[in-house]
Amino acid sequence: MTIRTFNALRPEPSHAQAVAALPYDVMNTEEARVEAAGNPYSFLHVDKAQIDLPVGTDQYSPAVYAKAAENLKSLTDKGILIQDAAPQLYIYQLKAYGRTQTGLAACVSVDEYEKDIIKRHEFTRPDKEKDRIDHIIACSAHTGPIFMAYRDPNSNTAPKALMADWMQAHTPTYNFTAEDGVQHILWVIDDILTQDRLVQAFAQISYIYIADGHHRNEAARKASKVVSAEESKFYLAVIFPHDELAIMDYNRVVVDLNGLDSASFISAIKGVCTLEESTAPVKPSRKNEVGMYMAGKWYRLTFENSAGKENIIDQLDVSVLQNNILAPVLGITDPKTDKRIDFVGGIRGMAELERRVDSGEMAVAFSMYPTSMDELMAVADANQIMPPKSTWFEPKLRSGLLVHVF
């Protein structure tokens, strides 16, 4: 596959922590307004520019995208963001939860995405695509990196080894710990020989996989069709070895029991799984196990082993729950559009599931065993699409540390 160096627009080092912001799509407008309060350098002023417009402004209005471009220019004019004079590659390392993951930031090709060398595993929504298309065009930039993964050959000339050599011999340009405890470290690879070695190392990689950021990826593709700049045909990614990544659980909460009372619901699901009460919250420890919280009680649900199912999609735990309980018992046939179901990222913990049910907002919650990276790549390799909300990646890349302008 092809990677390219690029002239990143990035923070002057003393401002890196102030600029760096969580991705635009992990918070709503009001949360972003609170997050950026008192920090004029937060990249949320670019990625969610409606926070600088009157409350109630439509987040998809032209004024929002114009404000995003204005704010990006302001950060540049003030010297908060500075563009590298020469094209570089960048190493982006994150440390959190006792793990370290180290990726290469580079530009990847729209053409190779269209040829399925860059593989996806999710569908995208047109309204969310259009939001980022309008943002890309207004800013003339890809402001948020797309989180990707690859299988590293684990040789002395493979990307992981080459990055390790560079990190050992050089001091990072940025090194800070964000308020959520995640450490962000970035090295600039400004040596042409090392850049060429990494380009050649990735040329030996057959495929890369979108882990997180499908809407940004599709928006980059579609924006490139209406932008004349040749540089828009390449877009920003941070590419990690797949075995350094961990997917967290993505849990489900449902508004009602589809007309059943608790006893009838439990009776119905006993026909498809083994059910036992638990005195403690159930965070599944293996495949085919699901936790359930309802009416102040936790239950452990154990399903028949799905490993033998012919379709890789049907082997996923989210599919096991969907096919055995959500659709046939609770009547949720399309979790992508049904308003009776919501999804809770595993980073929020079991307490959030309890809170949603105990408040009366939801009738039942299900805690899931996480999808694995091997499952994700198997689905993508089979050119299939995962069920909605199958993966939750942590830690998140911060926006604003690297911007690709064109």
Residue pairs with C-beta under 8 A, 6 or more apart in sequence:
1 108
1 112
1 117
1 118
1 150
1 202
1 203
1 205
1 206
1 207
1 208
2 108
2 109
2 112
2 199
2 202
2 203
3 89
3 104
3 106
3 107
3 108
3 198
3 199
3 202
3 239
4 87
4 106
4 107
4 108
4 109
4 199
4 234
5 87
5 88
5 89
5 106
5 107
5 195
5 199
6 87
6 88
6 106
6 107
6 231
6 234
6 236
6 404
7 83
7 84
7 85
7 86
7 87
7 88
7 405
8 83
8 84
8 88
8 90
8 105
8 402
8 403
8 404
9 76
9 81
9 82
9 83
9 84
9 141
9 402
9 403
9 404
9 405
10 16
10 81
10 82
10 83
10 84
10 401
10 402
10 403
11 18
11 19
11 20
11 41
11 80
11 81
11 82
11 174
11 400
11 401
12 79
12 80
12 81
12 82
13 173
13 174
15 41
15 80
16 174
16 176
16 186
16 401
17 174
17 176
17 178
18 39
18 41
18 42
19 41
19 42
19 43
19 75
19 80
19 81
19 400
19 401
20 43
20 176
20 178
20 184
20 398
20 399
20 400
20 401
21 35
21 36
21 42
21 43
21 44
21 47
21 398
21 399
21 400
22 35
22 44
22 396
22 398
22 399
23 47
23 144
23 213
23 396
23 397
23 399
24 32
24 44
24 47
24 48
24 144
24 399
25 128
25 215
26 396
27 35
27 48
29 48
29 50
29 51
29 59
32 44
32 48
32 51
33 51
35 42
35 44
36 42
36 44
36 45
36 51
41 75
41 80
42 400
43 143
43 398
43 399
43 400
44 51
45 51
45 52
45 71
45 75
46 68
46 71
46 72
46 75
46 139
46 143
46 399
46 400
47 68
47 135
47 143
47 144
47 399
47 400
48 59
49 64
49 65
49 67
49 68
49 70
49 71
50 57
50 58
50 59
50 61
50 64
50 67
52 67
52 71
53 63
53 64
53 67
57 63
57 64
58 64
59 131
60 127
60 130
60 131
60 134
62 134
65 134
65 135
65 137
65 138
65 139
66 138
68 135
68 138
68 139
69 138
69 139
69 140
72 81
72 139
72 141
72 143
72 403
75 81
76 82
76 83
81 400
81 403
83 405
84 188
86 190
88 188
88 189
88 190
88 195
89 104
89 105
89 106
89 189
89 194
89 195
89 198
90 104
90 105
90 106
90 186
90 187
90 188
90 189
90 402
91 102
91 103
91 104
91 105
91 163
91 166
91 167
91 186
91 187
91 189
92 102
92 103
92 104
92 105
92 145
92 184
92 185
92 186
92 238
92 397
92 401
92 402
93 100
93 101
93 102
93 103
93 167
93 172
93 184
93 185
93 186
93 187
94 100
94 101
94 182
94 183
94 184
94 185
94 395
94 397
95 182
95 183
95 185
96 181
96 182
96 183
96 394
96 395
97 246
97 394
97 395
99 244
99 246
100 244
101 240
101 241
101 244
101 245
101 395
102 160
102 163
102 164
102 167
102 240
102 241
102 244
103 148
103 238
103 239
103 240
103 241
104 159
104 163
104 198
104 202
104 238
104 239
105 145
105 186
105 236
105 237
105 238
105 239
105 402
106 198
106 202
106 237
106 239
107 234
107 235
107 236
107 237
107 404
108 118
108 148
108 208
108 234
108 235
108 237
108 239
109 117
109 118
109 233
109 234
110 220
110 221
110 224
110 233
110 234
110 235
111 233
112 118
113 217
113 221
114 221
116 383
117 206
117 207
117 208
118 148
118 207
118 208
118 209
118 210
118 217
119 207
119 208
119 209
119 210
119 377
119 380
119 381
120 209
120 210
120 214
120 217
120 380
120 385
121 209
121 210
121 214
121 376
121 379
121 380
121 384
121 385
121 386
121 390
121 391
122 210
122 214
122 385
122 386
122 388
122 390
123 214
123 336
123 385
124 214
124 215
124 218
125 215
128 215
129 215
129 218
129 219
129 222
130 219
131 215
131 219
132 215
132 216
132 219
132 220
132 223
133 219
133 222
133 223
135 143
135 219
136 142
136 143
136 219
136 220
136 223
136 227
136 232
137 223
137 226
137 227
140 227
140 229
140 405
140 406
141 403
141 404
141 405
141 406
142 216
142 220
142 235
142 236
142 403
142 404
142 406
143 399
143 400
143 403
144 213
144 216
144 236
144 397
144 399
145 213
145 236
145 237
145 238
145 397
145 399
145 402
146 210
146 212
146 213
146 216
146 217
146 220
146 235
146 236
146 237
146 238
147 210
147 211
147 212
147 213
147 237
147 238
147 240
147 393
147 396
147 397
148 208
148 209
148 210
148 211
148 213
148 237
148 238
148 239
148 240
149 208
149 209
149 211
149 239
149 240
149 241
149 242
149 245
149 373
149 376
149 377
150 159
150 202
150 205
150 207
150 208
150 209
150 239
150 240
150 241
150 242
151 205
151 241
151 242
151 377
152 158
152 159
152 160
152 241
152 242
152 243
153 204
153 205
154 160
154 161
155 161
157 197
157 201
158 201
158 204
159 198
159 201
159 202
159 205
159 239
159 241
160 241
162 194
162 197
162 198
162 201
163 198
166 187
166 189
166 194
167 187
170 187
172 185
172 186
172 187
173 186
173 187
173 188
174 184
174 185
174 186
174 401
175 183
175 184
175 185
175 186
176 183
176 184
177 183
177 184
178 184
178 398
180 395
182 395
182 396
184 398
184 401
186 401
186 402
189 195
189 198
202 239
207 380
207 381
208 237
208 239
209 242
209 376
209 377
209 380
210 217
210 380
211 240
211 245
211 376
211 391
211 393
212 391
212 393
212 396
217 235
220 232
220 235
223 232
224 232
224 233
224 235
227 406
229 406
231 404
231 405
231 406
232 406
234 404
235 404
236 402
236 403
236 404
238 397
238 402
242 373
242 374
242 377
243 373
245 373
245 393
246 370
246 373
246 393
246 394
247 370
247 371
247 372
247 373
247 376
247 391
247 392
247 393
248 345
248 346
248 347
248 370
248 392
248 393
248 394
249 283
249 284
249 346
249 367
249 368
249 369
249 370
249 392
250 318
250 343
250 344
250 345
250 346
250 368
250 370
250 371
250 389
250 390
250 391
250 392
251 343
251 344
251 345
251 346
251 353
251 365
251 366
251 367
251 368
252 321
252 326
252 335
252 341
252 342
252 343
252 344
252 365
252 366
252 368
252 389
253 341
253 342
253 343
253 344
253 353
253 356
253 357
253 361
253 362
253 364
253 365
253 366
254 326
254 330
254 332
254 340
254 341
254 342
254 362
254 363
254 364
254 365
254 366
255 339
255 340
255 341
255 342
255 361
255 362
255 363
256 340
256 363
257 264
257 265
257 330
257 363
257 364
258 329
258 330
258 331
260 268
260 329
262 294
262 295
265 294
265 329
265 364
266 275
268 329
269 275
269 301
269 324
269 325
269 329
272 303
272 324
272 325
272 328
273 290
273 301
273 302
273 303
273 304
273 324
273 325
274 301
274 302
274 303
275 292
275 299
275 300
275 301
275 302
276 299
276 300
276 302
277 297
277 298
277 299
277 300
278 291
278 298
278 299
278 300
279 298
280 298
281 291
281 293
281 298
281 350
281 351
281 353
281 354
281 367
282 291
282 292
282 293
282 298
282 299
282 300
282 350
282 367
283 291
283 350
283 367
284 290
284 291
284 300
284 317
284 367
284 368
284 369
285 369
286 369
287 305
287 306
287 307
287 317
287 369
288 302
288 303
288 304
288 305
288 306
288 317
288 320
288 369
289 300
289 301
289 302
289 303
289 317
289 369
290 300
290 301
290 303
290 317
290 320
290 321
290 366
290 367
290 368
290 369
291 298
291 299
291 300
291 301
291 350
291 366
291 367
291 368
292 298
292 299
292 300
292 301
292 364
292 365
292 366
292 367
293 299
293 350
293 353
293 354
293 357
293 364
293 365
293 366
293 367
294 357
294 363
294 364
294 365
295 357
296 358
303 320
303 324
306 314
306 315
306 316
306 317
306 319
306 320
307 315
309 315
311 384
312 375
312 378
312 379
312 382
312 384
313 319
313 379
313 384
313 385
313 386
313 387
314 320
314 323
315 375
316 371
316 375
316 379
316 386
316 387
316 390
317 368
317 369
317 371
318 368
318 371
318 386
318 387
318 389
318 390
319 387
321 366
321 368
322 332
322 335
322 387
325 366
326 332
326 335
326 341
327 333
330 340
331 340
332 338
332 340
332 341
335 341
335 387
335 388
335 389
336 388
342 356
342 362
343 388
343 389
344 352
344 353
344 356
344 365
345 392
346 368
346 370
346 392
346 394
347 392
347 394
350 367
353 365
353 367
354 365
356 362
356 365
357 363
357 364
357 365
370 391
370 392
371 386
371 390
371 391
376 386
376 390
376 391
379 385
379 386
